[in-house]
Amino acid sequence: MAKFIMDNLKTYTQHDIDRLVIHREGETKLGEKVAVISSWEELPDTKAKFVLLGIPEDIGVRANGGMAGAASAWRPALTAFLNIQSNRFLGGNEILVLGHFEIDEPGDSSIKALRDKVAEIDDLVYPIIEKITAAGKIPIVIGGGHNNAYPIIKGVSLANKTPIDVLNIDAHADLRGLEGRHSGNGFSYALNENYLDHYFMYGLHQNYNNEAILSQIDNNPKLKAVFFEDILTGRDDNGLFDELGSTAGLEIDLDGIQNILSSAETPSGFAVNEIRKLILSKANKFSYLHICEGATRMLDGRVNQSTAKLIAYLVSDFVKGHISSI
C-alpha cells in the first residue's frame, strides 16, 4: 500500500542534520556548524544569511511530459553539502538548513491531475519563500522540477513588494502556454501575474525551443536571450548581467550543463566549471538561488551519484561568492 502523507514543510532538527554528517577525527564538517530553527520567530535573529530548502518532487516534470527522477536529488545533495569541510573558505555558520517539503502524489497519473497538483505545490511553496525573504535571508532551493521557479519568484516578489528580474541558465526557455501548471511554464505564469519583471535567458539551445517561444522572445521587451550556439561562436553575455535588477533571482537548470543526469540530459552544454566561475564571480547580484531538474537516479534506471556533489559545489560557490563581495 502506498504511503499517504499530507503536503507539508518538514523542518529539520539538529538530530536530522547529525544523522547525515560523516564525522572524522581532526576535521569539522559544514553539518557541524549550520544552523536550524525550531520556530519561525527565530529566523530573523539567526546569524545565518542563507536558508537551504529542498523540494524533492518531479510531479511538475511529469506534468510536462518528462521523465521522473528530479525528486531524487535533494537528500544526496544535502548529504554531500553537509560533509564539505568547514574551514577558512566556508565555515558553515552562514547557512541555515530549514528542511524540505513532503509532497503527496496526486490521486491519479493523468496530465490534469498532475497539473492540478503542481498548482497545490505552488501554494505550499511561495508563502515559505516569502517568509524567508521577508526575514532578510537569501533562499537557496534545491529541486525538484523547474515548475518551482514560479512559487519562488512569487514569494520573493511579494516579500519585496515589487516584480523581480530573473536570470535562467537553461537549455529551455520554459515559456510554454498557460495550460495548467508544469515544469515548462513557470516563467509564463510569473510574467502573466506580474511577479516577474525582466526575464533573462542564458544558454538556450536553438534546437529545443519552439517557434512560438522564439517569437515571444523577439516581441516582448521584457524577455532577453543569449543562445548557447552564439556563445560557442564567441558572443559574450550581451550585457545580461549588467541589466539585472537589485532583487534578481538566479535559476540553474542542470539540463543546461553537459552530461548531467536529468529528464533532458544533454551531451552539449555548459561545462561544470563555466557555471562555477559564473556563480563565484556574480553571486552577489542575486537574491536567491534555485537549482533544479537534476537527478541521482531516473525512472529508466540511469544512476549518477555525482549530481549530488555537483549541487553541493554550486551551493557552496553561491555562498562564497556572496561572502567574498561583502
ChimeraX attribute file (.defattr): number of C-alpha atoms within 10 A of each C-alpha:
attribute: neighborCount
match mode: 1-to-1
recipient: residues
	/A:1	3
	/A:2	5
	/A:3	6
	/A:4	9
	/A:5	10
	/A:6	9
	/A:7	14
	/A:8	14
	/A:9	18
	/A:10	13
	/A:11	16
	/A:12	17
	/A:13	15
	/A:14	15
	/A:15	8
	/A:16	12
	/A:17	19
	/A:18	13
	/A:19	10
	/A:20	17
	/A:21	20
	/A:22	15
	/A:23	13
	/A:24	8
	/A:25	5
	/A:26	5
	/A:27	9
	/A:28	19
	/A:29	20
	/A:30	22
	/A:31	30
	/A:32	20
	/A:33	16
	/A:34	20
	/A:35	23
	/A:36	22
	/A:37	17
	/A:38	12
	/A:39	8
	/A:40	10
	/A:41	10
	/A:42	11
	/A:43	22
	/A:44	16
	/A:45	9
	/A:46	17
	/A:47	13
	/A:48	19
	/A:49	20
	/A:50	26
	/A:51	24
	/A:52	18
	/A:53	25
	/A:54	26
	/A:55	24
	/A:56	23
	/A:57	27
	/A:58	29
	/A:59	32
	/A:60	30
	/A:61	26
	/A:62	22
	/A:63	26
	/A:64	21
	/A:65	14
	/A:66	18
	/A:67	17
	/A:68	24
	/A:69	29
	/A:70	31
	/A:71	25
	/A:72	21
	/A:73	28
	/A:74	26
	/A:75	17
	/A:76	20
	/A:77	24
	/A:78	25
	/A:79	19
	/A:80	24
	/A:81	25
	/A:82	24
	/A:83	18
	/A:84	21
	/A:85	17
	/A:86	19
	/A:87	12
	/A:88	6
	/A:89	11
	/A:90	17
	/A:91	19
	/A:92	24
	/A:93	18
	/A:94	19
	/A:95	27
	/A:96	26
	/A:97	24
	/A:98	22
	/A:99	21
	/A:100	21
	/A:101	18
	/A:102	16
	/A:103	20
	/A:104	16
	/A:105	19
	/A:106	14
	/A:107	9
	/A:108	9
	/A:109	13
	/A:110	12
	/A:111	17
	/A:112	14
	/A:113	16
	/A:114	25
	/A:115	24
	/A:116	17
	/A:117	23
	/A:118	26
	/A:119	18
	/A:120	14
	/A:121	24
	/A:122	20
	/A:123	14
	/A:124	17
	/A:125	20
	/A:126	22
	/A:127	18
	/A:128	18
	/A:129	28
	/A:130	21
	/A:131	19
	/A:132	23
	/A:133	23
	/A:134	17
	/A:135	18
	/A:136	15
	/A:137	22
	/A:138	23
	/A:139	27
	/A:140	23
	/A:141	24
	/A:142	30
	/A:143	27
	/A:144	30
	/A:145	33
	/A:146	27
	/A:147	30
	/A:148	31
	/A:149	31
	/A:150	26
	/A:151	26
	/A:152	27
	/A:153	28
	/A:154	28
	/A:155	25
	/A:156	31
	/A:157	25
	/A:158	20
	/A:159	19
	/A:160	14
	/A:161	10
	/A:162	15
	/A:163	23
	/A:164	26
	/A:165	25
	/A:166	25
	/A:167	21
	/A:168	25
	/A:169	24
	/A:170	23
	/A:171	27
	/A:172	24
	/A:173	28
	/A:174	21
	/A:175	22
	/A:176	20
	/A:177	15
	/A:178	13
	/A:179	10
	/A:180	18
	/A:181	28
	/A:182	31
	/A:183	28
	/A:184	23
	/A:185	25
	/A:186	27
	/A:187	27
	/A:188	19
	/A:189	23
	/A:190	23
	/A:191	21
	/A:192	11
	/A:193	12
	/A:194	14
	/A:195	24
	/A:196	25
	/A:197	19
	/A:198	21
	/A:199	24
	/A:200	22
	/A:201	24
	/A:202	24
	/A:203	24
	/A:204	23
	/A:205	19
	/A:206	15
	/A:207	9
	/A:208	10
	/A:209	16
	/A:210	13
	/A:211	10
	/A:212	12
	/A:213	16
	/A:214	14
	/A:215	10
	/A:216	14
	/A:217	19
	/A:218	13
	/A:219	11
	/A:220	10
	/A:221	10
	/A:222	15
	/A:223	16
	/A:224	18
	/A:225	20
	/A:226	20
	/A:227	18
	/A:228	20
	/A:229	15
	/A:230	15
	/A:231	16
	/A:232	12
	/A:233	8
	/A:234	8
	/A:235	12
	/A:236	11
	/A:237	16
	/A:238	13
	/A:239	9
	/A:240	16
	/A:241	13
	/A:242	9
	/A:243	12
	/A:244	19
	/A:245	17
	/A:246	12
	/A:247	17
	/A:248	26
	/A:249	27
	/A:250	24
	/A:251	21
	/A:252	22
	/A:253	21
	/A:254	30
	/A:255	26
	/A:256	30
	/A:257	26
	/A:258	15
	/A:259	18
	/A:260	24
	/A:261	26
	/A:262	30
	/A:263	24
	/A:264	17
	/A:265	18
	/A:266	17
	/A:267	12
	/A:268	14
	/A:269	22
	/A:270	22
	/A:271	13
	/A:272	17
	/A:273	11
	/A:274	10
	/A:275	17
	/A:276	19
	/A:277	14
	/A:278	13
	/A:279	24
	/A:280	20
	/A:281	17
	/A:282	16
	/A:283	23
	/A:284	20
	/A:285	20
	/A:286	22
	/A:287	23
	/A:288	26
	/A:289	26
	/A:290	24
	/A:291	24
	/A:292	28
	/A:293	31
	/A:294	34
	/A:295	33
	/A:296	23
	/A:297	20
	/A:298	19
	/A:299	11
	/A:300	10
	/A:301	7
	/A:302	12
	/A:303	15
	/A:304	14
	/A:305	15
	/A:306	16
	/A:307	23
	/A:308	22
	/A:309	17
	/A:310	19
	/A:311	23
	/A:312	22
	/A:313	17
	/A:314	22
	/A:315	24
	/A:316	20
	/A:317	21
	/A:318	25
	/A:319	23
	/A:320	20
	/A:321	21
	/A:322	19
	/A:323	16
	/A:324	12
	/A:325	12
	/A:326	6
